Amino acid sequence: MAENIPQDKEEKPGRLVRTESKLSERNHGSGSKGPDIFKLAIAVALVAAGLWAFYSVQNLSVYVRALFPVAGVIAGLLIVFYWCDFGRRLIAYIRDSVAEFKKVVWPPRKDAVRTTFFVVVFVAVLSLFIYAVDSLISWLFFDLLLKRG
């Protein structure tokens, strides 16, 4: 028996489709990997320059020289997180992860303690079982078969 499905209705993309397209655009980026790699190289070069300046300028105080790598790292982080698509996607991922983490329904403390206790007891019993089986196999192999004992 054929089902009566109206063919004349035109399906409009719903909110779910738009959300998936936004997520796929965000995950795949805009496709500009070359400029992002160049920007990341600039950030790495700034960090390396800060380290080089720290070790090459010996006539300044250690505290003043320590500002060179700190400035290099800060400049590199600014480039990565505010100028590269990679940094923006990483920040969006962390923001989305925190939002999902806030949606988690945690069990009551009593249930969490009880479950943790059961897991610890189960791991202890399983460890003793594995030790016993290992000792038995070792005894069978070394003492009975090879007669080393």
VOLUM-744028 format. One record per residue (C-alpha): y, z, x. Coordinates in pm, whole numbers, plus 50000, padded with zeros to 5 digits. Layout:
YZX;...
//
This chain:
500005000050000;503344990250133;506165014950134;509435005049979;511925006750262;515364993350186;516104966250441;519644960050334;520944993650462;522574990550797;521885020651017;524915034351189;524515052151520;524755089251460;526165116651667;522925120351860;523135084751987;526715089552100;525795121852277;522895105052455;525125076652567;527695101452699;524975120352884;523535088653033;527005077553144;527625111753297;524245112953471;524385077953609;528065078653697;530325048853704;528295031353971;530875035954249;528595050354514;530305033354808;533705050354772;532015083754701;529945081055019;533135073055210;534855103355056;531895125755142;532015112155499;535695121555516;534835156855397;532095160355659;534485146955925;537095173155829;534545201155860;533355187256195;536965184156315;537605220356222;534545231456418;535525209556712;539045224256710;537595259556704;535565253857019;537985231257206;541195251657178;540385281457399;543925293657471;544515306557117;543265338956967;539865338856796;541515347756467;543865318056488;541065294956599;538975306456303;541565290856074;540565255856191;537015255856049;538185274555739;540855248155677;538285220555740;535835235555493;538515240855229;539795205255268;536225191955253;535475211654938;538675199454775;537725163554852;534185168054724;535025186554404;538295170254301;538175135254446;534475125554435;532515117554123;529625137554271;531665169754269;532905164153914;529345158053794;528175189453977;530915210353813;530015195853471;526335203553533;527115239653627;529405243253324;526685229453093;524075252053255;526235282853195;526745272352832;522975268352786;522375301652960;524655318752709;522555304652423;519375321852547;518075349352321;516845376852548;514005399852437;514695436652377;514425459452679;511225475852549;509455442152521;510685430652862;509465462653033;506095460852858;505585424352947;506605430753309;504105459553326;501305437253193;502145410253446;502135434853737;498795449753625;497275415053577;498415403953924;496985435554080;493605430953905;493505394053997;494335402554361;491465427354373;489115401554220;490125374754472;489705399954757;486235409454630;485125373154596;486515364654940;484745394455095;481465384754924;481675348755043;482605360255394;479645384555399;477265357655271;478455331555520;478885352255835;476275379455794;473425362055614;473695325655711;475085327756064;473625362156145;476775373556328;476905407556165;
//
